[in-house]
Amino acid sequence: MFKNAVEKINKFYELDLNKNSHADEIFDVLNEIIRFDSAAIFYVTPERLTLEFGKNYEIYEDIKLDEKTSKNLYNLQEPPIFPGENNLCRRLLVKDTVFGLLVIFRDKKNFTPNFTPDEKLIFKTCSQIISNLIKDLELSKVLQMQVKALEEGIIETQQAYETIKKQNKKIKANEKLQNQFIANISHDLRTPLNSIIGFSEILGNRIFGELTQKQAEYIDDIRIAGVRLLGMINEILDISKLESNTVKLNISSVDINILIEEVCNILKPLYQKKGVKVVKDVDENLNLSGDYIKLQQVIFNLLGNAIKFSPQNSEIHIKAGKKDNSVYISIKDEGIGIDKKYHKKIFNKFFQIADSLSKSETSTGLGLTIAKEFVKLHNGKIDIISKPANGTTFIITLPNNSPCGEYPYFQG
């Protein structure tokens, strides 16, 4: 199922957004990934759901929302709007603000009505992609409409959500991905996304002129969304290659200082927005033989996790050095910590610990799994030091000949 999802999910990024039939194309591709009988995209206001696009969906009346359901929906919870086990429903978001719902239904005559946990996880990822596609298509128009309404002094909460209307999308057909294509596609996806992140950073640094406050905010949002999407793409592609046994190491001399600095630069928009300070203590001339890209992904996943679980205005400490014939890299945060009973489970695929700090964060649940597997490929290991309310420290040892507790950084 996950192999099929990875093969088909790239079609979402080949959309022709100017075609009027885009909604049908979105549903067609989604149906290739998760089979269903009918589907609908609703736009949300505090009082009702309005059907915007449907696929074999025959109910066109607005769905009224009671006060409790509306409140839960806007607080990023999953209210039971559509009862029963024959449907999957996810919110569509713009900057953590709900603007719509995506829902699919199954008829027991054609399918087993209940959706599996794997299907629910894949649907979550698909809904995030569809949400971004709709948001990107209409973002400028929505902003213009909202500014105009504000200037006229007539905008209210309900009207703000009613301005998000009439989306146009279409999915271009893309050849079926094969295992070899999955192994090589990461470059094709990462390159344009890195350009988006880089250009948005240039604009954010005012190299080509000053920005208004709103422009600066949305450029910052583009950078953060790009970094998060880059992480998700990396994780989906990496886990596919691991499962298909197509991972090969490209060994070279790796400068650990450069490695850590590059990852920090990529994730800088995320930790700056939270007011988190990253403190680096890396020995000079620290090198090892390894695969630079895969070790970069390991640090990216661990540092991204530390940012995700760090409270506002806290610190993350990155330390790297030598111990005997090994190189160690530690990443320590001041977050909520992890109970000892979860120390092994967190490296399992799709395992996530629900908490108030991360409930609004997007995640595939694959980051730690990939990090552990890439470290193992280098004959190393990852250790964890953590307990509730005392933060978390991950220690990478390449290769590992000593327990993590023997490192000077962790003594005392």
C-alpha positions as CSV (number, residue, x, y, z in Angstrom):
1,M,0.0,0.0,0.0
2,F,2.8,2.5,0.9
3,K,4.7,1.6,-2.3
4,N,1.6,2.4,-4.3
5,A,1.0,5.6,-2.4
6,V,4.6,6.8,-3.1
7,E,4.2,5.8,-6.8
8,K,1.0,7.9,-7.2
9,I,1.5,10.8,-4.8
10,N,3.9,12.6,-7.1
11,K,0.9,13.2,-9.4
12,F,-0.3,15.8,-7.0
13,Y,2.7,17.9,-7.8
14,E,2.0,17.7,-11.6
15,L,-1.3,19.6,-11.4
16,D,-2.4,22.0,-14.0
17,L,-4.0,24.5,-11.7
18,N,-5.6,26.6,-14.4
19,K,-8.0,23.9,-15.6
20,N,-11.6,24.0,-14.4
21,S,-11.8,20.2,-14.0
22,H,-9.0,20.2,-11.4
23,A,-11.2,18.9,-8.6
24,D,-12.2,15.8,-10.6
25,E,-8.5,15.2,-11.3
26,I,-7.6,15.5,-7.6
27,F,-10.3,12.9,-6.7
28,D,-9.1,10.6,-9.5
29,V,-5.6,10.5,-8.3
30,L,-6.7,10.2,-4.6
31,N,-8.9,7.2,-5.7
32,E,-5.8,5.6,-7.2
33,I,-4.1,5.8,-3.8
34,I,-7.1,5.1,-1.5
35,R,-10.2,3.4,-3.1
36,F,-13.5,5.1,-2.4
37,D,-17.0,5.5,-3.8
38,S,-17.6,9.2,-3.3
39,A,-15.7,12.3,-2.2
40,A,-16.3,15.9,-1.4
41,I,-14.4,19.1,-0.6
42,F,-16.3,21.5,1.7
43,Y,-15.5,25.1,2.6
44,V,-16.0,26.0,6.2
45,T,-17.6,29.0,7.9
46,P,-18.4,29.1,11.6
47,E,-22.0,28.2,10.9
48,R,-21.9,25.7,8.0
49,L,-20.1,23.5,5.5
50,T,-20.7,24.4,1.9
51,L,-20.0,21.8,-0.8
52,E,-17.4,23.2,-3.3
53,F,-16.4,20.1,-5.2
54,G,-17.9,16.6,-5.3
55,K,-17.2,13.2,-6.8
56,N,-20.3,11.0,-7.0
57,Y,-21.6,13.0,-4.0
58,E,-25.3,13.7,-4.3
59,I,-26.1,15.9,-1.3
60,Y,-25.7,19.5,-2.2
61,E,-27.4,21.2,0.8
62,D,-25.2,23.1,3.2
63,I,-24.4,21.2,6.4
64,K,-25.2,23.3,9.5
65,L,-22.7,23.2,12.4
66,D,-23.7,23.5,16.0
67,E,-21.6,25.7,18.3
68,K,-19.6,22.8,19.9
69,T,-18.7,21.2,16.5
70,S,-17.7,24.6,15.1
71,K,-15.6,25.4,18.0
72,N,-13.8,22.0,17.9
73,L,-13.3,22.3,14.2
74,Y,-11.6,25.7,14.5
75,N,-9.5,24.5,17.5
76,L,-7.9,21.9,15.1
77,Q,-9.8,19.0,16.5
78,E,-11.6,16.2,14.5
79,P,-15.4,16.7,15.3
80,P,-17.6,13.7,14.2
81,I,-19.4,15.6,11.5
82,F,-19.9,12.5,9.4
83,P,-20.8,9.6,11.7
84,G,-19.9,5.9,11.0
85,E,-16.8,4.0,10.0
86,N,-17.4,4.3,6.2
87,N,-15.7,7.7,5.8
88,L,-12.4,9.5,6.3
89,C,-12.4,13.3,7.0
90,R,-9.5,15.7,7.3
91,R,-9.3,19.5,7.7
92,L,-7.8,21.7,5.0
93,L,-5.6,24.4,6.6
94,V,-4.0,27.7,5.8
95,K,-1.5,28.6,8.5
96,D,-3.2,26.4,11.1
97,T,-6.6,28.0,10.2
98,V,-9.3,25.7,8.9
99,F,-10.8,26.7,5.6
100,G,-12.3,23.4,4.4
101,L,-12.8,19.7,4.8
102,L,-11.9,16.8,2.6
103,V,-14.0,13.7,3.1
104,I,-14.2,10.3,1.2
105,F,-16.9,7.6,1.6
106,R,-17.1,3.9,1.0
107,D,-20.2,1.9,0.2
108,K,-20.3,-1.5,1.8
109,K,-21.6,-3.0,-1.5
110,N,-18.3,-2.2,-3.2
111,F,-15.7,-2.2,-0.4
112,T,-15.1,-3.2,3.2
113,P,-16.5,0.0,4.7
114,N,-13.9,0.4,7.5
115,F,-10.6,2.1,6.6
116,T,-7.4,0.6,7.8
117,P,-4.8,2.5,10.0
118,D,-2.5,2.6,7.0
119,E,-5.2,4.1,4.8
120,K,-5.9,6.7,7.5
121,L,-2.2,7.7,7.6
122,I,-1.9,7.9,3.9
123,F,-5.1,10.0,3.7
124,K,-3.7,12.4,6.2
125,T,-0.6,13.0,4.0
126,C,-2.8,13.4,0.9
127,S,-5.1,15.9,2.6
128,Q,-2.1,18.0,3.6
129,I,-0.9,18.1,0.0
130,I,-4.3,18.9,-1.4
131,S,-4.7,21.7,1.2
132,N,-1.4,23.2,0.1
133,L,-2.4,23.0,-3.6
134,I,-5.7,24.8,-3.0
135,K,-4.0,27.4,-0.7
136,D,-1.3,28.1,-3.2
137,L,-3.7,28.6,-6.1
138,E,-5.9,31.2,-4.4
139,L,-3.6,32.7,-1.8
140,S,-3.1,36.1,-3.5
141,K,-6.7,36.4,-4.5
142,V,-7.8,35.6,-0.9
143,L,-5.4,38.1,0.5
144,Q,-6.7,40.9,-1.8
145,M,-10.3,40.1,-0.9
146,Q,-9.5,40.1,2.8
147,V,-7.6,43.4,2.6
148,K,-10.5,45.0,0.7
149,A,-13.0,43.8,3.3
150,L,-10.9,45.1,6.1
151,E,-10.6,48.5,4.5
152,E,-14.4,48.7,4.1
153,G,-14.8,47.8,7.8
154,I,-17.2,45.0,7.2
155,I,-15.0,41.9,7.7
156,E,-16.0,39.5,10.5
157,T,-15.0,36.0,11.4
158,Q,-17.7,34.4,9.2
159,Q,-17.0,36.6,6.2
160,A,-13.2,35.9,6.4
161,Y,-13.8,32.2,5.8
162,E,-16.5,32.8,3.2
163,T,-13.9,34.6,1.0
164,I,-12.1,31.3,0.2
165,K,-14.1,30.2,-2.9
166,K,-14.0,28.5,-6.2
167,Q,-10.7,26.7,-6.5
168,N,-9.4,25.4,-9.9
169,K,-7.0,22.5,-10.0
170,K,-6.0,19.7,-12.3
171,I,-3.6,16.8,-12.1
172,K,-1.3,16.1,-15.0
173,A,-0.9,12.4,-15.8
174,N,2.5,11.1,-14.8
175,E,4.1,7.8,-15.7
176,K,3.9,5.1,-13.1
177,L,6.9,5.2,-10.7
178,Q,9.1,2.1,-10.6
179,N,11.5,1.1,-7.9
180,Q,14.4,2.6,-9.8
181,F,12.5,5.8,-10.4
182,I,11.8,6.1,-6.6
183,A,15.5,5.7,-5.9
184,N,16.3,8.6,-8.2
185,I,13.3,11.0,-7.9
186,S,14.5,12.7,-4.7
187,H,16.8,15.0,-6.7
188,D,13.9,16.0,-9.1
189,L,11.7,16.9,-6.1
190,R,14.2,18.4,-3.8
191,T,15.9,20.7,-6.3
192,P,12.9,23.0,-7.1
193,L,11.8,23.0,-3.5
194,N,15.3,24.1,-2.4
195,S,15.0,26.9,-5.0
196,I,11.7,28.0,-3.4
197,I,13.3,28.0,0.1
198,G,16.4,29.8,-1.2
199,F,14.5,32.5,-3.2
200,S,12.1,33.1,-0.3
201,E,15.1,33.6,2.0
202,I,16.6,36.1,-0.4
203,L,13.3,38.0,-0.5
204,G,13.0,37.8,3.3
205,N,16.5,39.3,3.7
206,R,15.4,42.4,1.7
207,I,18.1,42.0,-0.9
208,F,15.8,43.4,-3.6
209,G,14.1,46.0,-1.5
210,E,12.0,46.5,1.6
211,L,8.8,44.5,2.2
212,T,5.5,45.4,3.8
213,Q,4.7,43.6,7.1
214,K,2.2,41.3,5.4
215,Q,4.6,40.5,2.6
216,A,7.3,39.6,5.1
217,E,4.9,37.4,7.1
218,Y,3.8,35.4,4.0
219,I,7.4,35.1,2.7
220,D,8.3,33.7,6.1
221,D,5.4,31.3,5.8
222,I,6.6,30.1,2.4
223,R,10.0,29.4,3.8
224,I,8.7,27.5,6.8
225,A,6.2,25.5,4.6
226,G,9.0,24.7,2.2
227,V,11.2,23.4,4.9
228,R,8.5,21.2,6.3
229,L,7.5,19.9,2.9
230,L,11.1,19.2,2.1
231,G,11.4,17.1,5.3
232,M,8.2,15.1,4.4
233,I,9.4,14.5,0.8
234,N,12.8,13.3,2.1
235,E,11.2,10.9,4.6
236,I,8.7,9.4,2.1
237,L,11.3,8.8,-0.5
238,D,13.9,7.6,2.0
239,I,11.6,5.0,3.6
240,S,10.6,3.8,0.1
241,K,14.3,3.2,-0.8
242,L,15.0,1.5,2.6
243,E,12.0,-0.9,2.1
244,S,13.0,-1.7,-1.5
245,N,16.6,-2.3,-0.5
246,T,17.8,0.3,-3.1
247,V,19.9,2.4,-0.6
248,K,23.5,2.7,-1.4
249,L,26.1,4.7,0.4
250,N,28.2,7.3,-1.4
251,I,31.2,7.4,0.8
252,S,33.4,10.5,1.0
253,S,35.1,12.6,3.6
254,V,32.5,14.5,5.6
255,D,33.3,17.8,7.4
256,I,31.0,17.7,10.5
257,N,31.2,21.4,11.0
258,I,29.9,22.1,7.5
259,L,27.3,19.3,7.8
260,I,25.8,20.8,11.0
261,E,26.0,24.4,9.7
262,E,24.1,23.5,6.5
263,V,21.3,21.7,8.4
264,C,21.0,24.6,10.8
265,N,20.7,27.1,7.9
266,I,17.9,25.0,6.3
267,L,15.9,24.8,9.6
268,K,16.7,28.3,10.7
269,P,13.2,29.7,9.7
270,L,11.5,27.0,12.0
271,Y,13.5,27.6,15.2
272,Q,13.7,31.4,14.7
273,K,9.9,31.6,14.5
274,K,9.6,29.8,17.9
275,G,12.3,32.0,19.4
276,V,14.5,28.9,19.9
277,K,18.3,29.5,20.1
278,V,20.5,26.8,18.6
279,V,23.9,26.6,20.4
280,K,26.7,24.8,18.6
281,D,29.8,23.3,20.1
282,V,31.7,21.4,17.4
283,D,35.3,20.4,17.5
284,E,37.4,22.0,14.7
285,N,38.7,19.7,11.9
286,L,36.2,17.1,12.8
287,N,35.8,14.7,9.8
288,L,34.7,11.1,9.1
289,S,34.1,8.9,6.1
290,G,30.4,8.6,5.3
291,D,27.6,9.4,3.0
292,Y,27.2,13.2,3.3
293,I,23.5,13.4,2.1
294,K,22.3,10.6,4.4
295,L,24.1,12.0,7.4
296,Q,22.7,15.4,6.6
297,Q,19.2,13.8,6.6
298,V,19.9,12.2,10.0
299,I,20.8,15.6,11.5
300,F,17.9,17.2,9.7
301,N,15.4,14.7,11.2
302,L,16.8,14.9,14.7
303,L,17.1,18.7,14.8
304,G,13.7,19.1,13.2
305,N,12.3,16.8,16.0
306,A,14.0,18.9,18.7
307,I,12.6,22.1,17.2
308,K,9.1,20.6,17.1
309,F,9.1,19.6,20.8
310,S,11.0,22.7,22.1
311,P,8.9,25.3,23.9
312,Q,9.0,29.0,22.9
313,N,12.3,30.9,23.7
314,S,14.2,27.8,24.8
315,E,17.6,26.4,23.7
316,I,18.8,23.5,21.6
317,H,22.5,22.4,22.1
318,I,24.4,20.6,19.4
319,K,27.7,19.1,20.4
320,A,30.1,17.0,18.3
321,G,33.6,15.6,18.9
322,K,35.8,12.6,19.1
323,K,35.9,9.8,21.6
324,D,38.5,7.2,21.0
325,N,38.1,6.2,17.4
326,S,34.5,7.4,17.1
327,V,32.7,10.6,16.3
328,Y,29.7,11.5,18.3
329,I,27.0,14.2,17.6
330,S,24.5,15.1,20.3
331,I,21.3,17.1,19.9
332,K,19.7,18.2,23.2
333,D,16.4,20.1,23.6
334,E,14.5,21.5,26.6
335,G,11.2,20.0,25.6
336,I,8.7,17.9,27.4
337,G,10.9,14.8,27.3
338,I,10.0,11.2,26.6
339,D,9.0,8.6,29.1
340,K,11.4,5.6,29.2
341,K,8.7,3.2,28.1
342,Y,8.7,5.0,24.7
343,H,12.4,5.0,24.1
344,K,12.4,2.0,21.8
345,K,9.0,2.6,20.3
346,I,9.8,6.1,18.9
347,F,12.1,4.5,16.3
348,N,9.2,2.4,14.9
349,K,7.5,3.5,11.7
350,F,4.6,5.9,12.1
351,F,4.8,6.0,15.9
352,Q,4.0,9.4,17.3
353,I,3.5,10.7,20.8
354,A,0.5,13.0,21.0
355,D,1.1,16.2,23.0
356,S,0.0,19.8,23.2
357,L,3.3,21.1,21.6
358,S,3.1,19.1,18.4
359,K,-0.6,18.6,17.7
360,S,-0.6,21.3,15.1
361,E,2.7,20.1,13.4
362,T,2.7,18.1,10.3
363,S,4.7,14.8,10.4
364,T,4.9,11.5,8.6
365,G,6.1,9.6,11.7
366,L,9.1,8.3,9.8
367,G,11.9,10.7,10.8
368,L,13.4,8.7,13.6
369,T,13.0,5.4,11.8
370,I,15.0,6.8,8.8
371,A,17.6,8.4,11.1
372,K,18.2,5.1,12.9
373,E,18.5,3.1,9.7
374,F,20.9,5.5,8.0
375,V,23.1,5.5,11.1
376,K,23.1,1.7,11.1
377,L,24.2,1.7,7.5
378,H,27.3,3.6,8.8
379,N,27.9,0.9,11.5
380,G,26.8,3.4,14.1
381,K,23.9,3.7,16.6
382,I,21.6,6.3,18.1
383,D,21.1,6.6,21.9
384,I,18.5,8.6,23.7
385,I,18.6,10.3,27.2
386,S,15.2,11.6,28.2
387,K,12.6,11.6,30.9
388,P,9.3,13.6,31.2
389,A,9.8,17.4,31.8
390,N,13.6,17.2,31.4
391,G,14.1,17.5,27.7
392,T,15.6,14.9,25.3
393,T,19.1,14.2,24.0
394,F,19.9,12.1,21.0
395,I,23.5,10.9,20.6
396,I,24.8,9.6,17.3
397,T,28.0,7.5,17.5
398,L,29.9,6.6,14.3
399,P,31.0,4.0,14.8
400,N,29.9,3.2,18.3
401,N,32.4,1.5,20.6
402,S,31.4,3.1,23.9
403,P,28.2,3.7,25.7
404,C,26.9,7.3,25.4
405,G,27.3,7.9,29.1
406,E,31.1,7.8,28.9
407,Y,31.2,11.0,26.8
408,P,32.3,14.0,28.9
409,Y,29.3,16.0,27.8
410,F,27.0,13.7,29.7
411,Q,29.0,13.1,32.8
412,G,27.8,14.7,36.0
